[in-house]
Amino acid sequence: MSLATTCKTGALELICRPEGGLTLGIELPLDNDWSAEREEKRLAEGRPFGVPDLTNYPDLVRQVDRSGFAAVWTRDVPVFDPHNFGDAGSVYDPFVNLGFLAGITENVALGTAAIVLPLRHPMMVAKAAASVDKLSGGRLILGVASGDRPVEYPLLGLDFEQRGEAFRDAVSYIRDAWKADGLPLGDGRIEPSLDLLPKPVQTQIPMIIAGQGRQTPEWIAANMQGRFVYPGGIERMAMQSRDWFVARKALGLSAGAFISAFHLDLADNPDEQATPRRFGARIGRRRFIDHLHALEDTGVNHLALLLRPARRPLTEVIDELARDVLPALKASFPAAKAALK
């Protein structure tokens, strides 16, 4: 498979290299509360499991932004459900958080992984997303999903089983609302006397799908500019990326972006072999670079690193990744940023 790809959709150029190769991003909330030492601190402070310590969050985001990473990713977890889904995610409302991130960063793409579209009115999603894109100078990547937590739907009086249809309708509405020819009414009609402001900086804010959204592979390839998949083994990732790129090519579309994640505990010893954990590993940086090159060879464009399992201080981990890991990848991030401008 050719490693060259084409991400000619605005902010996707920040995370996709046209000549191929892998970029790295950071998944928020930027704590390391899943380590044993931090777990003791959490218990001492009386914080529930899954609720991150966000004390140093702004400074860590600034460090990521100036260190050459391609993106930061925030999640959409409306309700903390400690019994059935013991992870509070990024805690803050994603669009409020993205507005804050737009103000304290200059370089990274701002991604969502992912907004649960059926839980929000599409007009408000369209306005919030366009606002973030405007405030950030065109750096938004709108990851979307149908949601996988049934507890949220009854709280809003919504039908969990109808989320696939609601997802499709929302995607169509949002794209219509970003155009300059009036406001969609939700039934296929456009009201030319009304409009939604602001309009995005990007000609088209790229949408990527996390999971399947209860959609067919054909619909996903035709309507999304990228896929964000759960972490998996090299063979599985190669198969998924190949299916994505083949489906896009069959429709005469550019390759788009294929994205995944990795839960990283970066060891002090750079040669420490991987000790697997769910969705990632404890691993030394040289062995991690080997893994990244293997992912590059499968066609993965971008990997979002979750650092919550890290045993070391996050400032050290981010610095080592920036100093020793990013330069080992096949191209430099500044070239991609220049392409966007």
Sequence and secondary structure as in RCSB ss.txt:
>XXXX:A:sequence
MSLATTCKTGALELICRPEGGLTLGIELPLDNDWSAEREEKRLAEGRPFGVPDLTNYPDLVRQVDRSGFAAVWTR
DVPVFDPHNFGDAGSVYDPFVNLGFLAGITENVALGTAAIVLPLRHPMMVAKAAASVDKLSGGRLILGVASGDRP
VEYPLLGLDFEQRGEAFRDAVSYIRDAWKADGLPLGDGRIEPSLDLLPKPVQTQIPMIIAGQGRQTPEWIAANMQ
GRFVYPGGIERMAMQSRDWFVARKALGLSAGAFISAFHLDLADNPDEQATPRRFGARIGRRRFIDHLHALEDTGV
NHLALLLRPARRPLTEVIDELARDVLPALKASFPAAKAALK
>XXXX:A:secstr
        SGGGGGT  TT   EEEEETT   TTSHHHHHHHHHHT  TT    TTHHHHHHHHHHTT  EEEE 
   S BTTTB   TT S HHHHHHHHHHH SSSEEEES EEGGGS HHHHHHHHHHHHHHHTS EEEEEE  S T
THHHHTT  GGGHHHHHHHHHHHHHHHTSSS EE SSS EETT   SS  SSSS  EEEES TT  HHHHHHH S
EEE     HHHHHHHHHHHHHHHHHTT    EEEEEEEEEE SSTT   EEETTEEEE HHHHHHHHHHHHHHT 
 EEEEE TT  S HHHHHHHIIIIIGGGSSS HHHHHHHH 
